[in-house]
Amino acid sequence: MYVAQHADDLALVKQCLAGDAGAFGPLVDRYQRVLFTVAMRMLGDYDEAADAAQNALVKAYRRLDTFDEGQRFFSWVYRILVNECLNAQRALRGREPLDANLAIDRNPADDFESLERRRAVQAAILALPPDLRQVVVLRHFGELSYEDVAEAIGTSTSVVKSRLHTARQKLSGLLEPLRTG
């Protein structure tokens, strides 16, 4: 998905560095939603996720001169986002733990059973260790290829596949009550 956009991203980054601040807008438009989705799945809190995604994009803009043209823009901004999420998680540790029922926004039109299933899935994802959670979120919610996930988190494709396998097994165990209940 993001491979085809690498050249376009690089051109936009170069425009920004040449003084065209407006060239950053298309990068924000392209990646804001997936960054928010990743942050939401990592943090489980709408406001914290929105802040983390926004902070990551602001930091990316401010540090654009440190961007390595040999890597994909998404991989670079994703690493910034992960650091933002880790900082947010540290800040949240002193607060009340997240109620699994609050992890997903409520929509009155949703079927009750579907809503309960979504809540359970979100709570199970939040229960995963961060290294497993991030591969699940990037692969299934960010819709990245194995290769793009590997590049985004700075590891090999085989490690991504292994972590996904482990995460799916853990999620299966955590969600067993849904299947039997």
C-alpha positions as a Markdown table, in Angstrom:
| # | Residue | x | y | z |
|---|---|---|---|---|
| 1 | Met | 0.0 | 0.0 | 0.0 |
| 2 | Tyr | 2.7 | 2.5 | 1.0 |
| 3 | Val | 5.4 | 1.3 | -1.4 |
| 4 | Ala | 3.9 | 3.1 | -4.3 |
| 5 | Gln | 3.7 | 6.3 | -2.4 |
| 6 | His | 7.4 | 6.4 | -1.4 |
| 7 | Ala | 8.5 | 8.5 | -4.4 |
| 8 | Asp | 5.6 | 10.9 | -3.9 |
| 9 | Asp | 6.3 | 11.2 | -0.2 |
| 10 | Leu | 10.0 | 11.8 | -0.9 |
| 11 | Ala | 9.1 | 14.6 | -3.4 |
| 12 | Leu | 6.8 | 16.2 | -0.8 |
| 13 | Val | 9.5 | 16.1 | 1.9 |
| 14 | Lys | 12.0 | 17.7 | -0.5 |
| 15 | Gln | 9.4 | 20.4 | -1.2 |
| 16 | Cys | 9.0 | 21.1 | 2.5 |
| 17 | Leu | 12.7 | 21.2 | 3.0 |
| 18 | Ala | 13.0 | 23.7 | 0.2 |
| 19 | Gly | 10.6 | 26.0 | 2.0 |
| 20 | Asp | 7.1 | 25.0 | 0.8 |
| 21 | Ala | 5.4 | 24.3 | 4.1 |
| 22 | Gly | 2.2 | 23.5 | 2.3 |
| 23 | Ala | 3.7 | 20.4 | 0.9 |
| 24 | Phe | 3.4 | 18.8 | 4.3 |
| 25 | Gly | -0.4 | 18.9 | 4.1 |
| 26 | Pro | -0.7 | 15.9 | 1.6 |
| 27 | Leu | 1.5 | 13.9 | 4.0 |
| 28 | Val | -0.8 | 14.7 | 6.9 |
| 29 | Asp | -3.8 | 13.8 | 4.8 |
| 30 | Arg | -2.3 | 10.6 | 3.7 |
| 31 | Tyr | -1.1 | 9.3 | 7.1 |
| 32 | Gln | -3.2 | 11.0 | 9.8 |
| 33 | Arg | -5.9 | 8.4 | 9.8 |
| 34 | Val | -3.6 | 5.3 | 9.9 |
| 35 | Leu | -1.5 | 7.0 | 12.6 |
| 36 | Phe | -4.6 | 7.8 | 14.7 |
| 37 | Thr | -5.8 | 4.2 | 14.2 |
| 38 | Val | -2.5 | 2.8 | 15.4 |
| 39 | Ala | -2.4 | 5.1 | 18.4 |
| 40 | Met | -6.0 | 4.3 | 19.3 |
| 41 | Arg | -5.3 | 0.6 | 19.2 |
| 42 | Met | -2.1 | 1.1 | 21.2 |
| 43 | Leu | -3.6 | 3.5 | 23.8 |
| 44 | Gly | -7.3 | 2.6 | 23.9 |
| 45 | Asp | -8.2 | 6.2 | 24.5 |
| 46 | Tyr | -9.6 | 8.5 | 21.8 |
| 47 | Asp | -8.2 | 11.8 | 23.2 |
| 48 | Glu | -4.8 | 10.3 | 24.0 |
| 49 | Ala | -4.6 | 8.7 | 20.5 |
| 50 | Ala | -5.6 | 11.9 | 18.8 |
| 51 | Asp | -2.9 | 13.8 | 20.8 |
| 52 | Ala | -0.3 | 11.2 | 20.0 |
| 53 | Ala | -1.0 | 11.2 | 16.3 |
| 54 | Gln | -1.0 | 15.0 | 16.2 |
| 55 | Asn | 2.2 | 15.2 | 18.2 |
| 56 | Ala | 3.9 | 12.7 | 16.0 |
| 57 | Leu | 3.0 | 14.7 | 12.9 |
| 58 | Val | 4.2 | 18.0 | 14.5 |
| 59 | Lys | 7.5 | 16.4 | 15.5 |
| 60 | Ala | 7.9 | 14.9 | 12.1 |
| 61 | Tyr | 7.4 | 18.3 | 10.5 |
| 62 | Arg | 9.8 | 20.0 | 12.9 |
| 63 | Arg | 12.5 | 17.3 | 12.4 |
| 64 | Leu | 12.0 | 16.9 | 8.7 |
| 65 | Asp | 15.7 | 17.8 | 8.2 |
| 66 | Thr | 16.6 | 14.5 | 10.0 |
| 67 | Phe | 14.6 | 12.3 | 7.6 |
| 68 | Asp | 16.7 | 9.7 | 5.8 |
| 69 | Glu | 15.7 | 9.6 | 2.2 |
| 70 | Gly | 16.7 | 5.9 | 2.1 |
| 71 | Gln | 13.6 | 5.0 | 4.2 |
| 72 | Arg | 9.9 | 5.4 | 3.7 |
| 73 | Phe | 8.3 | 8.4 | 5.3 |
| 74 | Phe | 5.6 | 6.3 | 6.9 |
| 75 | Ser | 8.2 | 4.1 | 8.6 |
| 76 | Trp | 9.9 | 7.2 | 9.9 |
| 77 | Val | 6.8 | 8.9 | 11.2 |
| 78 | Tyr | 5.5 | 5.6 | 12.6 |
| 79 | Arg | 8.6 | 5.3 | 14.8 |
| 80 | Ile | 7.9 | 8.9 | 16.1 |
| 81 | Leu | 4.3 | 7.8 | 16.8 |
| 82 | Val | 5.4 | 4.7 | 18.7 |
| 83 | Asn | 7.6 | 6.9 | 20.9 |
| 84 | Glu | 4.6 | 9.3 | 21.5 |
| 85 | Cys | 2.4 | 6.3 | 22.4 |
| 86 | Leu | 5.0 | 5.0 | 24.8 |
| 87 | Asn | 5.3 | 8.4 | 26.4 |
| 88 | Ala | 1.5 | 8.6 | 26.7 |
| 89 | Gln | 1.4 | 5.1 | 28.3 |
| 90 | Arg | 4.0 | 6.1 | 30.9 |
| 91 | Ala | 1.9 | 9.2 | 31.7 |
| 92 | Leu | -1.3 | 7.1 | 31.9 |
| 93 | Arg | 0.2 | 4.6 | 34.4 |
| 94 | Gly | -0.5 | 7.0 | 37.2 |
| 95 | Arg | -4.1 | 7.2 | 36.3 |
| 96 | Glu | -7.0 | 4.8 | 36.6 |
| 97 | Pro | -6.7 | 1.8 | 34.4 |
| 98 | Leu | -8.7 | 1.9 | 31.2 |
| 99 | Asp | -12.1 | 0.3 | 31.5 |
| 100 | Ala | -12.4 | -2.1 | 28.6 |
| 101 | Asn | -16.0 | -0.8 | 28.1 |
| 102 | Leu | -14.7 | 2.6 | 27.2 |
| 103 | Ala | -12.1 | 1.4 | 24.7 |
| 104 | Ile | -14.6 | 1.7 | 21.8 |
| 105 | Asp | -16.8 | 4.7 | 21.2 |
| 106 | Arg | -20.5 | 3.8 | 21.8 |
| 107 | Asn | -22.8 | 4.0 | 18.8 |
| 108 | Pro | -26.5 | 3.6 | 19.8 |
| 109 | Ala | -27.4 | 2.2 | 16.4 |
| 110 | Asp | -25.0 | -0.7 | 16.8 |
| 111 | Asp | -26.3 | -4.1 | 17.7 |
| 112 | Phe | -25.6 | -4.9 | 21.3 |
| 113 | Glu | -23.9 | -8.2 | 20.5 |
| 114 | Ser | -21.7 | -6.6 | 18.0 |
| 115 | Leu | -20.8 | -3.8 | 20.4 |
| 116 | Glu | -19.9 | -6.3 | 23.1 |
| 117 | Arg | -17.7 | -8.2 | 20.6 |
| 118 | Arg | -15.9 | -5.1 | 19.6 |
| 119 | Arg | -15.3 | -4.1 | 23.2 |
| 120 | Ala | -13.9 | -7.6 | 23.9 |
| 121 | Val | -11.6 | -7.5 | 20.9 |
| 122 | Gln | -10.3 | -4.0 | 21.8 |
| 123 | Ala | -9.7 | -5.1 | 25.4 |
| 124 | Ala | -7.9 | -8.2 | 24.2 |
| 125 | Ile | -5.7 | -6.1 | 21.9 |
| 126 | Leu | -4.9 | -3.7 | 24.7 |
| 127 | Ala | -4.0 | -6.7 | 26.9 |
| 128 | Leu | -1.2 | -7.7 | 24.5 |
| 129 | Pro | 2.4 | -6.7 | 25.2 |
| 130 | Pro | 3.3 | -3.6 | 23.1 |
| 131 | Asp | 5.6 | -5.6 | 20.7 |
| 132 | Leu | 2.8 | -7.9 | 19.8 |
| 133 | Arg | 0.1 | -5.2 | 19.8 |
| 134 | Gln | 1.9 | -3.1 | 17.3 |
| 135 | Val | 2.3 | -5.8 | 14.7 |
| 136 | Val | -1.4 | -6.7 | 15.0 |
| 137 | Val | -2.4 | -3.1 | 14.7 |
| 138 | Leu | -0.2 | -2.3 | 11.7 |
| 139 | Arg | -1.0 | -5.5 | 9.8 |
| 140 | His | -4.8 | -5.7 | 10.5 |
| 141 | Phe | -5.9 | -2.2 | 11.2 |
| 142 | Gly | -3.2 | -0.3 | 9.3 |
| 143 | Glu | -3.4 | -2.8 | 6.5 |
| 144 | Leu | 0.3 | -2.9 | 5.9 |
| 145 | Ser | 2.1 | -5.7 | 4.2 |
| 146 | Tyr | 4.5 | -7.9 | 6.2 |
| 147 | Glu | 7.4 | -6.1 | 4.6 |
| 148 | Asp | 6.0 | -2.7 | 5.5 |
| 149 | Val | 5.3 | -3.7 | 9.1 |
| 150 | Ala | 8.9 | -5.0 | 9.3 |
| 151 | Glu | 10.3 | -1.8 | 8.0 |
| 152 | Ala | 8.1 | 0.3 | 10.2 |
| 153 | Ile | 9.2 | -1.4 | 13.4 |
| 154 | Gly | 12.8 | -2.0 | 12.3 |
| 155 | Thr | 12.9 | -5.8 | 12.2 |
| 156 | Ser | 12.7 | -8.6 | 9.7 |
| 157 | Thr | 9.7 | -10.1 | 8.0 |
| 158 | Ser | 10.2 | -13.4 | 9.8 |
| 159 | Val | 10.1 | -11.6 | 13.2 |
| 160 | Val | 6.9 | -9.9 | 12.1 |
| 161 | Lys | 5.3 | -13.2 | 11.1 |
| 162 | Ser | 6.4 | -14.8 | 14.4 |
| 163 | Arg | 5.0 | -12.0 | 16.5 |
| 164 | Leu | 1.8 | -12.1 | 14.6 |
| 165 | His | 1.5 | -15.8 | 15.1 |
| 166 | Thr | 2.1 | -15.4 | 18.8 |
| 167 | Ala | -0.3 | -12.4 | 19.1 |
| 168 | Arg | -3.0 | -14.4 | 17.3 |
| 169 | Gln | -2.6 | -17.3 | 19.6 |
| 170 | Lys | -2.8 | -15.0 | 22.7 |
| 171 | Leu | -5.9 | -13.2 | 21.2 |
| 172 | Ser | -7.5 | -16.5 | 20.5 |
| 173 | Gly | -7.1 | -17.5 | 24.1 |
| 174 | Leu | -8.3 | -14.1 | 25.4 |
| 175 | Leu | -11.4 | -14.2 | 23.1 |
| 176 | Glu | -12.3 | -17.9 | 23.8 |
| 177 | Pro | -15.2 | -16.8 | 26.0 |
| 178 | Leu | -16.8 | -15.1 | 23.0 |
| 179 | Arg | -16.8 | -18.3 | 21.1 |
| 180 | Thr | -18.1 | -20.5 | 23.9 |
| 181 | Gly | -20.5 | -17.9 | 25.4 |
